[in-house]
Amino acid sequence: MTDTAFLRRFVPWPRTLGWRLFLILLAGLIIAHGLSFSVLFFERYVAAKGMMYNTLENDVATSVAILDRLPADERAQWLSRLDRGSYRFVLGPGLPGVPDTSERGAEIAAKIREAVDPRFPLTVEAIPQNGKRLQAHLTLSDGSPLTIDVNPGPIMRVAQWLPYVLAAQLTLLILCSWFAVRQAIRPLTNLAHAADTLDPNKNAPRLSETGPSEVAYAAAAFNAMRDRIAQYLEERVQILAAISHDLQTPITRMKLRAEFAEDSVEKYKLVQDLAEIERLVHEGVAYARSAHGSAEKTTRIDIASFMESLVYDYQDTGKAVTITGEVKSVIETRPHALRRIFTNLIDNALKFGGSADVLLEKDASGSVVIKVLDRGPGIPEDQLEAVLQPFFRLEQSRNRGTGGTGLGLAIAQQLTLAIGASLQLRNRAGGGLSAEVVIG
């Protein structure tokens, strides 16, 4: 197993790029800070150790020389003056000890031997009952025994405030690392959001082209790409509209010529084909115009009255269309686009279900929800999204009477997006389809 595989298996590795960069940057800073602190601490430790041993050597040499020159009856008076805390002088043989084998004890013994005049016999022993306590035994010039009692303390004491400083430094490292990662990740997040919501047909705000040069360059490139896509879509729609419009003239001429032909089965089929072609051309023009539904000005309308008027128009022509539900709401929308949306949805329900029920209601957020319900065959679940694409037909026989042109729902979807609403198709329990438009 490779090191990478081991880490992925046993070490929880975050999935987001932000957390990965944060952990890598924070770990690097902590390790570098720890190494710097260790080097500084070691350098100060070595310096303090050298200073302590040099002080010990000088003080012992001076103190032994003073005690050796003092009269025996005056030496006791000087012991308190020569006391240094970590070591003191005792007149007498001291305590029995054992040979010291520790590294620090050997260093202290070597310094004492260097300090004491070679004419004074010297032995250094450890006191077993007192941990690191040492005693150096020597004899002065007049034969009096002298003991140097050493209780070595820590070479370099750690200040009580040091842990708090280290904690504050760690907190500062975490905050700075998180801020740096956030500054690096935010433009990428904004770019991903802009790409996810890209819709050249909407007047969405452009990405800000400010900030570091790399970020500004990426934002400018994205905005230029969006402009090119919008231009390509506009050209495509213009071409489709031009072709559909230009086809109407030759189709009209062909229909007129067919009318003057002798009655026959072939004439009947030709007239039907021309009618289907003309219908397809009209749908193509309608789809091309729906891509620019934002050209219509918005108007405030009473949605309940608007839908009732639309349903009554169908009822006047004998179509089985009903409306239920009460919604008292005035919305600002594009009425012609809204009428075309529900005309296509109701026509689709009548075509495949024989009747259509329009239901008005509000959802939990207060948005207006209008459902067009039918009891037709419905749509397979895996094709509910596909039927909203242009020229997609569930009927594969190419029969216009059963399959249509494949543009009705696509036009409704295009116009729904243009007015800032949403369209969703759902199969009904017991059969049929529900086309739901949410406006709000």
N, C-alpha and C positions, 0 to 999 in steps of 0.2 A: 504493500500500500504506500503510495507516495505521500509526501508531507502535506500537499494540498488536499488530497482525499482524506487524510487523517483529520486535518483541521475542519473540513466540512462535516465530517461525521461526528466528531466529539466536541468541537468548539462551536457554540451558537454564534453564527455569523449573520449579521443583519442583512436583510434583502434590499434595503434602500441605499442608494448611492450616498445620500447625505450622512447616514449613520456610519457607513463604512469609512468615508473620508474623515468624519469626526473622530472615530476610534483610532484610525491610523495616525492622524495629526496629534491627537492627545497623547497616544502612547509614545510617539517620537519625542514630544516635548517633555513628558515626564521622565523618560529615560535620559535624555540629554541633561535635564535639570538635576536628576539624581546623580549622574556621573560628575557634573560640575560640583555639586555639594560634597560628594565623596572625596574628590581630589582636594578641595579646599579644606575639608575636615582633616584629611590625612596630613596635609602640609602643616596645618596648625598643630596637629597632634605631635608631629616630629619636632617642630620648633619648640613647643612647650616641654616636651620630654628632654630635649637637649638643654634647654634653659634650667629645668629642674635639677638635672644631674650636675650641671656646672655649678649651680648654686650650692648643691649638697657638697660637692667637692671643696669649694672655696670656704664654706662655713665650717665644715669639719676640720679642715687644715688650720683655720684660724682659731677655732675653739680649742682644739687639742693643744696648740702652741700656747694659748693663754693659760689653760689649766695646768700645763706642765711647768710654767714659770711662776705660778702663784704659790704662796706658802700653803701647806696642806690644810691649815685651819681656816683659810679664807676661800677655799675652792667651793664650799657649799653655798656661799653667798652669791656666787656667780652663775650657778646652775640655771636659775630662773631667767637670767638675762640671755643665756645661750640657747634657751628652749625655742624651737622653731615650729612646734605643732606636730609636724609629721616625724620629727625625731627629737630626742632629748638626751642629755648626758646624765648618767647615774654613777655615783661614786661607789664602787664595789664590784664584785665579780658578776653580778647579774643573775639571770635564770639559766638553768641548764637547757641546752637545745640539741638539735640534730643537724647534720650537714644539709644545707639548702641546695636543691637541685632545680629550682624553677629558673626560667630564663630571666625574669625580672629581678629575682634575688641575686642572680649572678652579676647582672649589670650594676645593681646597687653596691654589691660587695666589691666589684672592681673599682668603682668610683671612690669608695672609702679607702681602699688600699692605696690608690693613687694619691689620696689626700694626706694620709698619715705618713709621718716620717718613717723610713725603713728601720730606724733604730728602735722603734716601738714594736714589739711582737704583736701580731694581730690575728685573730680568728673570728670568722663570721658564721653564725649558726641561726637556724630557724626555730621559732618557738612553736611546737606542734599544736598547743591548745588555743592559739590565737591567730589562726589563718595565715596571713601574709606577714606577720610580725617577725622582724629580724633583730638580732643583737650582735654587735661587734665588740669583742673583748680585747683589751690591750693593757699594757703596763707602762705607767709613766716613768720618768727618770729616777724618781725616788723610790720606785718599787710599788707605788700605790696602784691598785687595779682601777680601771675606768671602763665603763660600759656605754656604748652608743646604742640606745634603744630606738629602733626605726619602725614606725607604723605608716607605711606608704599609703597615701590616699590616691584618688583618681588623678591621672596626669592632667586631664583637661576636663573641667566640670562643664556640663551642659546647662545653659541658662533655662530657667523655667518658662520663659516666654518663647523659646525656640519652636516648640510644637505648634503654637498658635500662628507663628509666622509661616511655618511650612504649610499649615492648613489654608491660610489665606493665599499663599502662592499657588497651591493646588486649585483652589476655587477660581483664582484669576486665570489660570491656564485653561480650565474647563470653559469659562465664559468666553475667553478670547478664541478658543478653538471652535466653539459653537457659532460665534459671530462670524468668523472667517468662512466656515463651511456654509453658513446660511447665505452669506454674500455671494459665494461661488455657485450655490445650487439654485438660488431664486431665479436668475435669468433662464436657466434650463427648465425650471418648473413653469415659468410664464410661457416659454416657447412651446412646451408640450401642451399646455392648456390651449394656446392659440391654434396649434395644429389640430387638436382634438375638436375644437369648435369652429374650424374653418368653414365658412360659408360665403363665397364671393357675392352671393345675391343679397346679403345683409350688410347694413352699414355698421358693422362692428368696429370698435376702436382699434386703431393700428397699434402694433407693438412700439413701445418707446425706444427710440434709437439713441438713448443717452447711456452714460456709464462708461466702463472700460472699453477700450477700442475693440477687443474681441467680441464683447457683448453687443456693442453698437453695430458691428459688422454683421453679426448673425441676425439681429433684428431687422437691419436694412435688407439683407438677402431674403428673409422671410416675407417682408412686406412687398418686395419686388416680385417674389414668386406668387403671392396672392393676387397682385395686380395682373400678372400674366394669365393666371388661371381665369380670373374674371373676364379678361379680354377674350380668351379662347372660348369661354362659354357664351359670351355675347355674340361672337362671330358664328358659333354653331347655331344659336337660336335664330340669328338673322338669316343664315343660309337656309335653315329649315322653313322659316316663314316665307322667304322669297320663293323657294321651290314650290311650297304648297300653294302660294298665291298664283304663281305663273301657271300651275297645272289647271287651275279652274277654267281658264279660257279655252284650251283645247278640249277639256271635258265637256264644256257647254256646247261647243261646236259638234262634237261627236254625238251628244244626246239629240241635238236638232236633226242631224243627218239620220240618226236611227229612227226618229219619229216619222220621217218621210219614206222609210223603207216599208216593204210589204210585210203584212202581219204574218209572223211565223214563230215557231218555237225559238229559233236562233235569235230573232229580234228581241223576244222577251228576255232571254238570257243576257243579251248584250246590254239592254236597258238596265237590268238588275246589276250587272257588273259595273256599269258606269255610275250607278247610284251608290254602290259600295265604295268605289274609288273616290267619288265626290265627298262621301261621308268621312273617309279616311283623311282627305285633304283638309276638310274643315276641322277635324280633330287635331291634325298637325298644326294648323294655324292657332287653334285654341291653346295647345300645349306650348307653342312658342311664345304666345302672349302671356301665359301663366307664369313663365319664368321671370317676367318683368311686372308681376302684379303690384309691386311697390309704386308703380307710376300713378296709380289711382289715389286720389286724396282721401284721407280718413274722414269719417262722418260719425256723429253720435246717433245711435239708433236704439230703439226699444227692442231688445232681442226677442221677447215673447210676441210682440205684434208683428215683427219681421217674419218669424217662422210661421205664424198663423196665416199671414198673407200668402206665403209660398205654398203652404199645404192646401189652402182654399183654391189656389189656381189649379192644382192637380185634381182636386175634387170636382171642380167645374168641368173638367174634361172627362169625368167618369173614372178616374184612377182611384184605386183602393189605398188611399193615404190618410192616416189619422194622426192626431197630435194629442199628447197628454202631458201633464205636469205644468206647474205654474212657477215661473221665474220672473220676479220683478227686478229687472236690472237694465240699466242703460250702459251700453258699451261703446267704445270708440273703435271703429274698424272700417274696412273698405267694403261697402255693401255689395257692389257688383261681384267682387271676388268671392264674398261669402255666399251670395246666391248661386254662383256657379259651383261652389263646393258642394252644397246640399242638393243642387239639381243633379249633379253626377252621382252622388251617393243614393238619392232616392230612385233615380233611374236604374241604378245597378240593383237595388233591392226589388224594384218592380220586375225587372228582367228575369232575375233568378228565383225570386220568391213569390211573385204575383201580387204582393201587397207590401206596404211599408208603414211602420209605426214610428213616429217621431216623438222622443221623450226628452223633456227639458227638466234639468235639475241642477243643483249646485253641489260641489264636493266640499270636503272639510276645510279647504283653504279659501273657500268663497268664490272659486272660479266657476264660470258657467260651463256645464257639460251638456252637450246635445248629442243624443244617440239616435241613429237610424237603424231600426231593427227589422229583420225579415225572418221568414221561416224557410228559406231556400236550402240548398245542399251544403252551404258553408264552404270553408276553404281548409285544406290540409294544414295542420299546425306548422309544418316546416316551410310553408309557402306564404304565410301571412305577411311577411315583409317583402317577399319577391313581387307580389301582385301590385305593390305600390310603385314599381319601376316601370318606365315607359315601354310599350310594345310587348309586355309580358302578358300572356293569356294562358289560363288554366286549360282551356279547350285547345288541343293540339291539332284538330282536324282542319284548321284554317278556315272554318265556316264562320263567316261574319255574323250569321244569324244566331249562333250559339256562343261564339267566342268573343265577338266584338273586335274593336281595333286595338285593345290593350292600352288605351290612353286615358280612359275615364277616371280610374282611381289615381293614375299618375298625375293628372291635372289637379285633382282634388288635393293630393299630397303636396304638390308644388305650390298651390295657392294657399294652403294651410300654413306652410312655412313662411310664405311671403307676408301674411298678415300677423305673424307672431303667435299662431295657435299650434296645436298638435293634433295629429290624426292617428288613431290606433284601431286596428281591426281585431275582433275577438269572436271566437265561435260561441254560440249560445248553448246552454244546456237544453237538450231536447231537440236540437237542430236549428240551423239558421246562423245568421251572421249579425254582429253588432258593430257598427262603424261609429266610433266615439270621437267627437271633436271637443277639445277643451280650450276654452277662450278665457284668458284671465292673466 
